[in-house]
Amino acid sequence: MNAITPLELAFHRIGGPYAMSKACGVSNTTALRWKARGGLPRTEWTGETHYAEIIEAATQITKAELLSTYVPPPKQPEQPDGKID
């Protein structure tokens, strides 16, 4: 049996993906993507967004816990034509 991750616990405590999306000001699809992927977006580690802080305030699960169990994929470099691989 797999242990529940801090993000899964946060989804449970906040009331599911819809409640998570409302609390963070994102679409329901975005919250569902976080849940399916098992982590918050890369921008949490670069400081571009602050969803973990919002989730911490709503669930009492710390930002450190939320960010500790998932390593985001690296940002893909842009190609000379402006497209991302």
N, C-alpha and C positions, 0 to 999 in steps of 0.2 A: 504494500500500500504506500502511495506517495504522500509525503507530508504537504500540507497546505502552505502555499507561499504567502508572504505578506500582502501581495497585491490581490490574491484570491480572497484573503480574509477581509481586505478593505472593500472589495466588491460586496461581500456578504454583509458587512457592518453598515455600509452606506445604503444598501437596499437594491443592489443590482446595477446592471449597465445603464439603464435609463437614469437612475438617480445619480450615478457617477458622471454621466454626460452633463446633466444639469448643474451639478456642483462645480464642475471644471469648465463649463462654458464651451463644450465641444459637442459635436454631433453624436447621436447614439451609435452610429457606425464606427466612429473613432473609438469610443469606449469599448465597443465589442472587439475591435481590432486589438486594443491593449490586452483585453482579457484572453483572446485567442493566442496572441503572441507571448503572453506571460510577462509583459513588461511595458513600461512607459516609453515614450519616444526618445530617440537619441538626444533631442534638444533639452532633456532634463539634465543630462550630464554636461552639456555645453553652457548651461545657464540661460538659454534662449526662452525657456518656458519654466513655469513653477507649479506644475500640477501636483507634484509630490507634497508640496507645502499645503496646498488646498486639501488634499486627501488626508494629510496628517491632522489638520484642524478638525476635519469631519469625523475621523475614525479613531484617533489616538494611536495610529500606527505611524511610527516615526519615518521621516524622510529617508534617513539612513537605512532603515529596514526595507523600505519600498525600493530603494535603489541598489540594495546589496545582492539581490538574488538574480539579477539579469544584467547581462552585458550587451549594450546596444550594438547593432551593426555599424561599421564605420560609414561615415558620409562618403557617398560615391563622388569622385571627381567629375567635374563637368568636362565634356569634350569640347574641342575648338568650335564646333558648330552650335554649342549651347545645350546639347542634349546630354542626358545622363544615361549611362549604360544600364 
